[in-house]
Amino acid sequence: MNIVYCIDAVYNLSGTDIVTIAKANALATIPGNRVWVSTAGNPRSLMYRLKNVSVTDLGVRYYEHDNEGLLRAIIDLQKTRKLHKRKLTEFLENVMPAIVISSGVLTKVFLPTLKLSSNPVFIRELHADRHYNRDSSKGLIRKLISLLGEWYDFHWKIRSYDKVVVLTEREKTGTWKNWDKLVVIPNPITHWTGLLSDGKNKIVVSAGRLAPMKIFRV
Protein backbone atom coordinates (compact mmCIF):
# COMPACT_ATOMS: atom_id res chain seq x y z
CA MET A 1 0.00 0.00 0.00
CA ASN A 2 1.35 3.44 -0.94
CA ILE A 3 0.90 6.04 1.80
CA VAL A 4 1.78 9.73 1.66
CA TYR A 5 2.02 12.18 4.55
CA CYS A 6 1.68 15.84 3.57
CA ILE A 7 3.33 18.17 6.08
CA ASP A 8 4.70 21.71 5.98
CA ALA A 9 8.29 20.67 6.80
CA VAL A 10 10.26 18.15 8.86
CA TYR A 11 13.13 20.24 10.18
CA ASN A 12 11.39 22.00 13.08
CA LEU A 13 11.59 21.03 16.73
CA SER A 14 7.85 20.55 16.88
CA GLY A 15 5.61 17.81 18.17
CA THR A 16 3.73 17.56 14.88
CA ASP A 17 6.93 16.86 12.96
CA ILE A 18 8.15 14.28 15.48
CA VAL A 19 4.81 12.44 15.63
CA THR A 20 4.42 12.43 11.84
CA ILE A 21 7.87 10.92 11.35
CA ALA A 22 7.20 8.35 14.09
CA LYS A 23 3.99 7.25 12.39
CA ALA A 24 5.57 7.20 8.94
CA ASN A 25 8.44 5.06 10.24
CA ALA A 26 6.01 2.66 11.90
CA LEU A 27 3.86 2.30 8.78
CA ALA A 28 6.96 1.67 6.68
CA THR A 29 7.80 -1.43 8.77
CA ILE A 30 4.58 -3.18 7.68
CA PRO A 31 5.28 -5.55 4.75
CA GLY A 32 3.78 -4.25 1.51
CA ASN A 33 3.73 -0.60 2.57
CA ARG A 34 5.67 2.16 0.85
CA VAL A 35 5.64 5.50 2.64
CA TRP A 36 6.46 9.03 1.48
CA VAL A 37 6.56 12.36 3.28
CA SER A 38 5.80 15.37 1.09
CA THR A 39 6.98 18.75 2.37
CA ALA A 40 6.05 22.13 0.95
CA GLY A 41 9.37 23.89 1.36
CA ASN A 42 12.23 22.52 3.40
CA PRO A 43 15.37 24.62 2.96
CA ARG A 44 17.28 22.96 5.82
CA SER A 45 18.54 19.49 6.57
CA LEU A 46 16.26 16.89 8.08
CA MET A 47 16.35 16.82 11.85
CA TYR A 48 14.77 13.41 12.35
CA ARG A 49 15.79 9.91 11.40
CA LEU A 50 13.67 8.32 8.68
CA LYS A 51 13.59 4.56 8.24
CA ASN A 52 12.65 3.40 4.73
CA VAL A 53 10.58 6.56 4.25
CA SER A 54 11.11 8.79 1.21
CA VAL A 55 10.98 12.57 1.56
CA THR A 56 10.00 14.74 -1.39
CA ASP A 57 10.27 18.50 -1.03
CA LEU A 58 8.11 20.41 -3.51
CA GLY A 59 10.10 23.64 -3.25
CA VAL A 60 7.07 25.81 -2.51
CA ARG A 61 7.86 28.86 -0.38
CA TYR A 62 5.04 30.39 1.62
CA TYR A 63 5.01 33.71 3.50
CA GLU A 64 7.83 35.34 1.52
CA HIS A 65 5.91 38.63 1.17
CA ASP A 66 4.06 38.77 4.48
CA ASN A 67 6.00 41.86 5.56
CA GLU A 68 4.85 43.82 2.49
CA GLY A 69 1.30 44.47 3.64
CA LEU A 70 -1.89 42.47 4.12
CA LEU A 71 -3.13 42.72 0.52
CA ARG A 72 0.19 41.55 -0.92
CA ALA A 73 0.27 38.69 1.60
CA ILE A 74 -3.24 37.52 0.63
CA ILE A 75 -2.49 37.67 -3.11
CA ASP A 76 0.81 35.84 -2.59
CA LEU A 77 -0.90 33.16 -0.49
CA GLN A 78 -3.38 32.39 -3.27
CA LYS A 79 -0.63 32.18 -5.91
CA THR A 80 1.57 30.01 -3.72
CA ARG A 81 -1.31 27.68 -2.81
CA LYS A 82 -2.16 27.25 -6.49
CA LEU A 83 1.47 26.31 -7.21
CA HIS A 84 1.47 23.95 -4.25
CA LYS A 85 -1.68 22.20 -5.47
CA ARG A 86 -0.22 21.72 -8.94
CA LYS A 87 3.10 20.34 -7.72
CA LEU A 88 1.48 18.11 -5.13
CA THR A 89 -0.96 16.72 -7.69
CA GLU A 90 1.91 15.88 -10.05
CA PHE A 91 3.80 14.16 -7.24
CA LEU A 92 0.79 12.15 -6.06
CA GLU A 93 -0.10 11.06 -9.60
CA ASN A 94 3.40 9.64 -9.87
CA VAL A 95 3.19 7.83 -6.51
CA MET A 96 -0.40 6.56 -6.94
CA PRO A 97 -1.19 6.46 -3.20
CA ALA A 98 -3.98 4.51 -1.54
CA ILE A 99 -3.95 6.87 1.45
CA VAL A 100 -3.03 10.56 1.68
CA ILE A 101 -2.73 12.20 5.09
CA SER A 102 -2.60 15.91 5.90
CA SER A 103 -0.73 16.47 9.16
CA GLY A 104 0.32 20.06 8.58
CA VAL A 105 -1.33 23.41 8.00
CA LEU A 106 -0.59 24.27 4.38
CA THR A 107 -2.51 21.41 2.73
CA LYS A 108 -5.44 21.11 5.13
CA VAL A 109 -8.01 23.15 3.17
CA PHE A 110 -7.34 21.82 -0.34
CA LEU A 111 -5.94 18.29 -0.09
CA PRO A 112 -9.23 16.32 -0.46
CA THR A 113 -10.22 18.47 -3.46
CA LEU A 114 -7.35 17.10 -5.56
CA LYS A 115 -8.51 14.90 -8.43
CA LEU A 116 -6.24 11.86 -8.42
CA SER A 117 -6.52 8.79 -10.62
CA SER A 118 -5.71 6.45 -7.70
CA ASN A 119 -8.82 7.71 -5.84
CA PRO A 120 -7.12 7.61 -2.41
CA VAL A 121 -8.62 7.87 1.05
CA PHE A 122 -7.97 11.36 2.44
CA ILE A 123 -7.23 11.68 6.14
CA ARG A 124 -6.81 14.82 8.24
CA GLU A 125 -4.79 14.66 11.45
CA LEU A 126 -5.42 17.34 14.06
CA HIS A 127 -2.48 17.94 16.36
CA ALA A 128 -4.13 20.71 18.38
CA ASP A 129 -7.51 21.59 19.84
CA ARG A 130 -9.83 22.96 17.16
CA HIS A 131 -10.19 26.22 19.15
CA TYR A 132 -6.44 26.73 19.47
CA ASN A 133 -6.19 29.79 17.21
CA ARG A 134 -9.22 31.45 18.76
CA ASP A 135 -8.06 30.84 22.33
CA SER A 136 -4.53 32.06 21.66
CA SER A 137 -5.55 35.19 19.72
CA LYS A 138 -5.25 38.55 21.47
CA GLY A 139 -7.52 41.47 20.68
CA LEU A 140 -11.01 41.64 19.24
CA ILE A 141 -9.98 41.84 15.57
CA ARG A 142 -7.67 38.82 15.79
CA LYS A 143 -10.31 36.79 17.63
CA LEU A 144 -12.89 37.62 14.95
CA ILE A 145 -10.46 36.57 12.23
CA SER A 146 -9.77 33.34 14.13
CA LEU A 147 -13.49 32.65 14.47
CA LEU A 148 -13.95 33.14 10.72
CA GLY A 149 -11.02 30.84 9.99
CA GLU A 150 -12.39 28.25 12.40
CA TRP A 151 -15.77 28.25 10.67
CA TYR A 152 -14.15 28.06 7.21
CA ASP A 153 -12.01 25.10 8.22
CA PHE A 154 -14.05 23.04 10.70
CA HIS A 155 -17.57 23.70 9.44
CA TRP A 156 -16.80 23.43 5.75
CA LYS A 157 -13.42 22.28 4.43
CA ILE A 158 -12.77 19.46 6.88
CA ARG A 159 -16.04 17.79 5.87
CA SER A 160 -14.44 16.70 2.58
CA TYR A 161 -12.05 14.31 4.33
CA ASP A 162 -12.87 10.61 4.60
CA LYS A 163 -11.54 10.42 8.16
CA VAL A 164 -10.38 12.93 10.77
CA VAL A 165 -7.96 11.95 13.53
CA VAL A 166 -8.01 13.66 16.94
CA LEU A 167 -5.74 13.02 19.91
CA THR A 168 -8.14 12.35 22.78
CA GLU A 169 -11.57 10.98 23.59
CA ARG A 170 -12.30 14.30 25.30
CA GLU A 171 -11.75 16.12 22.01
CA LYS A 172 -13.93 13.63 20.14
CA THR A 173 -16.87 13.67 22.53
CA GLY A 174 -16.61 17.35 23.35
CA THR A 175 -16.21 19.74 20.44
CA TRP A 176 -16.68 17.03 17.76
CA LYS A 177 -19.47 14.88 19.17
CA ASN A 178 -21.96 13.13 16.89
CA TRP A 179 -19.66 13.06 13.84
CA ASP A 180 -18.93 9.54 12.57
CA LYS A 181 -15.79 10.45 10.60
CA LEU A 182 -13.77 10.91 13.79
CA VAL A 183 -11.24 8.46 15.20
CA VAL A 184 -8.92 8.86 18.20
CA ILE A 185 -5.19 8.09 17.85
CA PRO A 186 -3.11 9.39 20.78
CA ASN A 187 0.45 10.54 20.19
CA PRO A 188 2.93 7.65 20.40
CA ILE A 189 5.78 7.36 22.88
CA THR A 190 8.91 7.64 20.75
CA HIS A 191 11.48 7.15 23.52
CA TRP A 192 11.00 4.80 26.47
CA THR A 193 13.61 3.31 28.76
CA GLY A 194 11.35 0.48 29.83
CA LEU A 195 11.40 1.67 33.42
CA LEU A 196 8.26 2.32 35.44
CA SER A 197 7.95 4.69 38.40
CA ASP A 198 7.37 3.15 41.81
CA GLY A 199 5.42 6.25 42.81
CA LYS A 200 7.67 7.10 45.77
CA ASN A 201 9.05 10.33 44.33
CA LYS A 202 6.27 12.93 44.15
CA ILE A 203 8.06 15.25 41.70
CA VAL A 204 6.72 15.30 38.13
CA VAL A 205 8.52 17.11 35.30
CA SER A 206 6.80 18.32 32.14
CA ALA A 207 8.33 20.27 29.25
CA GLY A 208 6.47 22.40 26.72
CA ARG A 209 5.61 25.88 25.51
CA LEU A 210 3.82 28.24 27.89
CA ALA A 211 0.78 28.37 25.63
CA PRO A 212 -2.95 27.83 26.43
CA MET A 213 -3.09 24.57 24.47
CA LYS A 214 -0.45 22.99 26.75
CA ILE A 215 -2.71 23.54 29.79
CA PHE A 216 0.11 24.32 32.21
CA ARG A 217 -1.12 25.63 35.56
CA VAL A 218 1.03 27.52 38.08
C-alpha positions in Angstrom: 0.0 0.0 0.0 1.4 3.4 -0.9 0.9 6.0 1.8 1.8 9.7 1.7 2.0 12.2 4.5 1.7 15.8 3.6 3.3 18.2 6.1 4.7 21.7 6.0 8.3 20.7 6.8 10.3 18.1 8.9 13.1 20.2 10.2 11.4 22.0 13.1 11.6 21.0 16.7 7.9 20.6 16.9 5.6 17.8 18.2 3.7 17.6 14.9 6.9 16.9 13.0 8.1 14.3 15.5 4.8 12.4 15.6 4.4 12.4 11.8 7.9 10.9 11.3 7.2 8.4 14.1 4.0 7.3 12.4 5.6 7.2 8.9 8.4 5.1 10.2 6.0 2.7 11.9 3.9 2.3 8.8 7.0 1.7 6.7 7.8 -1.4 8.8 4.6 -3.2 7.7 5.3 -5.5 4.8 3.8 -4.2 1.5 3.7 -0.6 2.6 5.7 2.2 0.9 5.6 5.5 2.6 6.5 9.0 1.5 6.6 12.4 3.3 5.8 15.4 1.1 7.0 18.8 2.4 6.1 22.1 1.0 9.4 23.9 1.4 12.2 22.5 3.4 15.4 24.6 3.0 17.3 23.0 5.8 18.5 19.5 6.6 16.3 16.9 8.1 16.4 16.8 11.9 14.8 13.4 12.3 15.8 9.9 11.4 13.7 8.3 8.7 13.6 4.6 8.2 12.6 3.4 4.7 10.6 6.6 4.3 11.1 8.8 1.2 11.0 12.6 1.6 10.0 14.7 -1.4 10.3 18.5 -1.0 8.1 20.4 -3.5 10.1 23.6 -3.3 7.1 25.8 -2.5 7.9 28.9 -0.4 5.0 30.4 1.6 5.0 33.7 3.5 7.8 35.3 1.5 5.9 38.6 1.2 4.1 38.8 4.5 6.0 41.9 5.6 4.8 43.8 2.5 1.3 44.5 3.6 -1.9 42.5 4.1 -3.1 42.7 0.5 0.2 41.5 -0.9 0.3 38.7 1.6 -3.2 37.5 0.6 -2.5 37.7 -3.1 0.8 35.8 -2.6 -0.9 33.2 -0.5 -3.4 32.4 -3.3 -0.6 32.2 -5.9 1.6 30.0 -3.7 -1.3 27.7 -2.8 -2.2 27.2 -6.5 1.5 26.3 -7.2 1.5 23.9 -4.2 -1.7 22.2 -5.5 -0.2 21.7 -8.9 3.1 20.3 -7.7 1.5 18.1 -5.1 -1.0 16.7 -7.7 1.9 15.9 -10.0 3.8 14.2 -7.2 0.8 12.1 -6.1 -0.1 11.1 -9.6 3.4 9.6 -9.9 3.2 7.8 -6.5 -0.4 6.6 -6.9 -1.2 6.5 -3.2 -4.0 4.5 -1.5 -4.0 6.9 1.5 -3.0 10.6 1.7 -2.7 12.2 5.1 -2.6 15.9 5.9 -0.7 16.5 9.2 0.3 20.1 8.6 -1.3 23.4 8.0 -0.6 24.3 4.4 -2.5 21.4 2.7 -5.4 21.1 5.1 -8.0 23.1 3.2 -7.3 21.8 -0.3 -5.9 18.3 -0.1 -9.2 16.3 -0.5 -10.2 18.5 -3.5 -7.3 17.1 -5.6 -8.5 14.9 -8.4 -6.2 11.9 -8.4 -6.5 8.8 -10.6 -5.7 6.4 -7.7 -8.8 7.7 -5.8 -7.1 7.6 -2.4 -8.6 7.9 1.1 -8.0 11.4 2.4 -7.2 11.7 6.1 -6.8 14.8 8.2 -4.8 14.7 11.4 -5.4 17.3 14.1 -2.5 17.9 16.4 -4.1 20.7 18.4 -7.5 21.6 19.8 -9.8 23.0 17.2 -10.2 26.2 19.1 -6.4 26.7 19.5 -6.2 29.8 17.2 -9.2 31.5 18.8 -8.1 30.8 22.3 -4.5 32.1 21.7 -5.5 35.2 19.7 -5.3 38.5 21.5 -7.5 41.5 20.7 -11.0 41.6 19.2 -10.0 41.8 15.6 -7.7 38.8 15.8 -10.3 36.8 17.6 -12.9 37.6 14.9 -10.5 36.6 12.2 -9.8 33.3 14.1 -13.5 32.7 14.5 -14.0 33.1 10.7 -11.0 30.8 10.0 -12.4 28.2 12.4 -15.8 28.3 10.7 -14.1 28.1 7.2 -12.0 25.1 8.2 -14.0 23.0 10.7 -17.6 23.7 9.4 -16.8 23.4 5.7 -13.4 22.3 4.4 -12.8 19.5 6.9 -16.0 17.8 5.9 -14.4 16.7 2.6 -12.1 14.3 4.3 -12.9 10.6 4.6 -11.5 10.4 8.2 -10.4 12.9 10.8 -8.0 11.9 13.5 -8.0 13.7 16.9 -5.7 13.0 19.9 -8.1 12.3 22.8 -11.6 11.0 23.6 -12.3 14.3 25.3 -11.8 16.1 22.0 -13.9 13.6 20.1 -16.9 13.7 22.5 -16.6 17.4 23.4 -16.2 19.7 20.4 -16.7 17.0 17.8 -19.5 14.9 19.2 -22.0 13.1 16.9 -19.7 13.1 13.8 -18.9 9.5 12.6 -15.8 10.5 10.6 -13.8 10.9 13.8 -11.2 8.5 15.2 -8.9 8.9 18.2 -5.2 8.1 17.8 -3.1 9.4 20.8 0.4 10.5 20.2 2.9 7.6 20.4 5.8 7.4 22.9 8.9 7.6 20.8 11.5 7.1 23.5 11.0 4.8 26.5 13.6 3.3 28.8 11.4 0.5 29.8 11.4 1.7 33.4 8.3 2.3 35.4 7.9 4.7 38.4 7.4 3.2 41.8 5.4 6.2 42.8 7.7 7.1 45.8 9.1 10.3 44.3 6.3 12.9 44.2 8.1 15.2 41.7 6.7 15.3 38.1 8.5 17.1 35.3 6.8 18.3 32.1 8.3 20.3 29.2 6.5 22.4 26.7 5.6 25.9 25.5 3.8 28.2 27.9 0.8 28.4 25.6 -2.9 27.8 26.4 -3.1 24.6 24.5 -0.4 23.0 26.7 -2.7 23.5 29.8 0.1 24.3 32.2 -1.1 25.6 35.6 1.0 27.5 38.1 
